[in-house]
């Protein structure tokens, strides 16, 4: 008898899990049910802003085909929500009145946008009612709202200085909208970037046509008397920023209410162990933005400093791939092999990359220390650790800045603004845990005037960090006939996440065909 697996949620991470479970579905080992609240099958939510400014299409964002999955035997239920989970009976009760039984249940409910408590907006965190002209830019309908504003050359106000907000602002400004970014810190990306890098980043954003309003605390929204739509963002100093569309980009929170409602343990996300099992519930799992890997063992060294969900699609995809293998083994009555499967590897520290035309930024690790801090100047290796060292270089006039925080020659943190090749090399060294050259200035010279423009990505390194695809794999796909980014993405999955590697993929394609034509 086939194993009944129910997946709640149908976003990018759930789509990867479904894809990986398809062989078991075809073999009859698994009967798979997927419940999605949206009317559309899974699509790449990270690129919704690109859709909103006309740089991609809804078809290009699609990550799953509901009809094709149904033909494979997957029970796909779209436009339906889960009312509650009955753990005692192992049933999922749906809003259409139907019931889905499960042997294994997987929460892939993702996250919801954080809506600040502003006058004029319903503050209910579980079901915010956004007035006309206000969007959180999370789904295809939100993208259409942005598209109309951009096409009309309207005034767009972006609330929030995070990566998605800045990328939206840069894209909208380039496509003709008047854009203002409002954030409450001294500089954008306040949680990720140091003061020097933040100042250079803010100046670069202004050069790209984005107005910046920093150290600004929002209190409410003002509406048009004519149609009730958004007309201004009100600030606590009594001023207002006029606009036609407000894009709220204040971060996300894991969707945990269904898990909480059926008695599962939660913190920032649904608490799961290193096999992605919910605490004290072997039949239920969680992956992606809603899952917090923190096992119930109090003496687990890995979990001592564990943080909540990363909010990045790459870790979620790796969880989905691991869980698919684990569930397939369980479904094939290979419980011993399933338990012998190595636990999900710990995720490396994330790298924050700002992808925008004409701008390049990469940030990773802890970069808060400054070269003249007393603890940096005086700290020795008395605690058994090598001394922290900082190399810093700034050229604010040209929007360039690099900071390398090392210990024992190995990067612990980095900031690179306006230095694309240096950034790429530093990110590679950071991810490999490799030592930097003793002369740090060698890295700065990668972006020097003597370097040829348009160099392709390193074929030996990881080009797509979201999907974990190397340059060699992409090169192989190109040699086998792929000639566009879309074709490479379909063959290798590279570029199906944040999209930040599209230019690198394009560079590898161009390098291949230049070599062919020269031969």
C-alpha positions, -999 to +999 in steps of 0.1 A: +000+000+000+014+034-010+024+060+016+000+089+019+021+122+019+004+155+022+023+188+016+007+220+029+018+249+008+029+251-028+057+276-031+092+272-045+104+248-017+073+226-019+077+225-057+112+211-053+100+185-028+072+174-052+097+172-081+121+150-061+092+127-049+079+122-084+099+089-090+083+074-059+048+086-071+054+070-105+065+037-088+033+037-067+052+039-035+038+073-026+004+089-030+011+127-030-014+155-022-004+191-024-025+219-010-019+255-022-038+286-011-031+304-043-049+297-076-016+293-093+009+264-090+043+272-075+062+301-090+094+320-082+083+345-056+118+360-053+114+375-089+080+390-084+095+425-085+111+417-119+077+407-131+063+439-117+087+461-138+083+440-170+116+423-170+102+388-170+069+369-175+046+349-153+054+319-175+092+323-169+085+324-131+065+291-131+082+263-112+055+237-115+027+227-140-005+216-121-019+197-151+014+179-157+016+169-121-020+156-121-011+135-151+017+120-131-008+111-104-002+140-079-034+152-063-030+190-067-055+212-049-052+249-057-071+278-042-078+259-010-066+265+025-061+241+054-087+248+081-069+226+107-047+195+112-061+166+133-030+149+145-049+122+164-067+110+132-038+121+109-061+142+088-059+176+072-093+194+071-097+218+041-118+249+036-137+232+008-151+206+033-128+178+021-104+158+042-069+145+033-055+116+053-017+115+058+009+090+069+035+118+066+026+155+066+050+182+054+045+219+063+059+241+035+038+271+044+066+297+039+064+331+054+042+362+054+052+398+049+056+419+081+031+447+079+040+476+103+014+490+125+006+522+106-025+543+109-046+536+079-037+499+076-053+470+094-026+459+119-039+423+121-007+403+115-024+372+101-047+389+077-037+425+069-061+444+048-040+467+025-058+497+010-057+505-026-022+517-037-005+497-010+012+463-017+036+439+000+048+426-034+044+389-026+023+374-054+013+378-090-015+402-083+009+425-064+033+424-094+005+437-116-001+466-093+036+475-095+035+471-132+007+496-137+025+522-115+058+517-133+043+519-168+025+551-158+057+567-145+041+571-111+057+579-078+066+547-059+075+548-022+093+517-009+091+512+029+121+492+041+158+491+033+163+454+029+176+436-002+142+430-019+131+466-012+163+480-027+161+457-058+125+467-063+134+504-060+164+502-084+144+483-110+114+506-108+136+537-110+154+523-141+120+516-158+108+552-153+092+555-119+100+581-094+112+561-064+119+569-027+132+544-002+122+550+034+141+532+062+146+538+099+183+533+101+214+554+093+218+535+061+201+508+041+207+471+049+214+481+085+213+445+097+238+433+072+263+459+062+288+481+082+286+519+084+312+526+056+297+501+032+262+514+040+272+550+033+287+541-001+257+519-009+233+548-001+253+572-023+253+546-052+215+542-049+211+580-053+233+579-084+210+553-098+180+576-094+166+563-061+158+589-035+168+579+001+150+589+033+170+575+062+165+577+099+128+580+092+101+564+113+068+559+096+035+564+115+007+561+090-006+563+055-027+590+039-054+583+014-069+602-016-102+618-010-112+608-046-106+571-048-093+562-013-060+551-027-026+558-012-013+593-014+014+598+012+035+580+039+034+599+072+065+602+093+069+608+131+085+642+126+053+655+110+065+653+074+051+632+046+064+615+015+039+618-013+034+589-037+010+569-058+020+534-047+035+522-014+055+490-015+060+475+020+092+456+023+098+452+060+108+416+061+089+384+066+077+361+094+073+323+092+038+310+089+034+289+119-003+293+129-014+259+115+014+241+134+006+260+166-030+252+162-024+214+162+000+217+192+034+215+176+064+233+192+073+266+175+098+295+181+106+318+152+095+289+130+082+254+134+108+236+155+123+205+137+153+183+144+182+176+120+159+152+101+133+180+097+109+162+120+087+182+142+096+179+179+080+148+194+060+141+162+076+116+138+048+119+112+051+156+106+080+176+089+086+212+080+109+228+054+117+262+040+108+295+055+085+281+081+110+256+095+135+263+123+161+236+126+168+233+164+167+198+178+152+191+212+185+178+226+197+205+251+234+195+247+235+196+209+265+218+199+251+225+164+219+240+179+235+260+207+238+291+184+211+281+159+191+309+143+156+309+129+148+304+092+172+321+068+145+334+045+166+323+015+153+298-011+186+279-014+186+263+021+149+254+015+157+236-017+184+216+000+160+207+027+135+196+002+160+174-017+172+158+016+136+152+028+125+136-005+153+110-002+143+103+035+106+100+028+112+078-003+132+054+019+105+053+045+078+047+018+098+018+004+099+001+038+136+008+042+133+024+076+167+012+087+183+028+056+163+060+062+176+063+098+211+056+085+209+085+061+233+112+072+215+141+088+208+173+069+242+192+068+243+225+086+239+255+064+268+278+058+265+315+067+244+332+041+258+356+015+236+387+008+239+398-028+222+429-043+213+422-079+206+453-100+218+467-133+247+491-128+252+481-091+269+452-074+271+444-037+280+414-017+279+411+021+286+380+043+295+371+079+302+395+107+316+428+094+307+452+122+342+456+137+362+486+125+400+486+120+406+512+148+383+495+174+403+490+206+394+453+207+408+448+172+440+467+180+447+451+214+431+417+213+456+389+211+453+351+210+450+347+247+418+328+243+433+304+219+420+322+188+439+341+162+436+379+163+409+396+143+423+416+114+405+441+091+415+454+057+394+483+044+394+503+012+370+531+001+365+552-030+331+569-022+333+592-052+331+562-076+308+541-054+334+515-045+341+500-011+357+468+002+361+454+037+376+421+047+374+408+083+397+379+088+410+356+116+441+336+109+439+347+073+404+332+068+374+355+060+349+359+088+331+388+072+331+408+040+316+438+023+321+447-014+302+475-031+308+484-067+336+458-071+320+429-089+351+407-095+366+414-061+331+405-046+330+372-066+364+362-054+358+371-018+325+352-018+342+321-032+369+323-005+343+329+022+323+299+012+353+276+009+369+288+041+401+295+022+429+318+033+432+352+017+465+362+000+488+380+024+487+411+002+450+419+003+454+446-024+458+418-049+420+412-046+413+449-052+432+447-085+407+423-099+385+453-107+414+474-119+415+491-153+440+466-167+414+438-164+394+429-195+357+437-192+329+412-193+349+382-180+328+351-174+323+334-141+349+309-128+339+275-142+354+258-112+333+277-086+297+277-077+278+301-100+242+296-087+243+295-049+206+291-046+206+257-065+242+249-058+252+246-095+288+249-105+302+267-135+314+233-149+278+220-148+265+251-167+294+248-192+284+212-198+248+222-205+260+248-229+282+223-247+252+200-250+232+227-268+218+252-243+222+286-258+201+309-235+198+314-198+163+299-198+176+267-215+204+264-190+180+270-161+157+242-174+186+218-178+205+225-146+181+246-123+208+273-123+192+308-122+158+296-109+163+312-074+171+349-068+183+354-104+215+371-093+236+346-114+219+353-147+247+376-159+273+350-150+254+323-168+251+346-198+289+352-196+296+314-197+273+310-227+290+338-246+325+325-237+316+291-251+303+305-284+333+329-287+356+299-284+336+279-310+336+307-335+374+313-330+382+276-335 
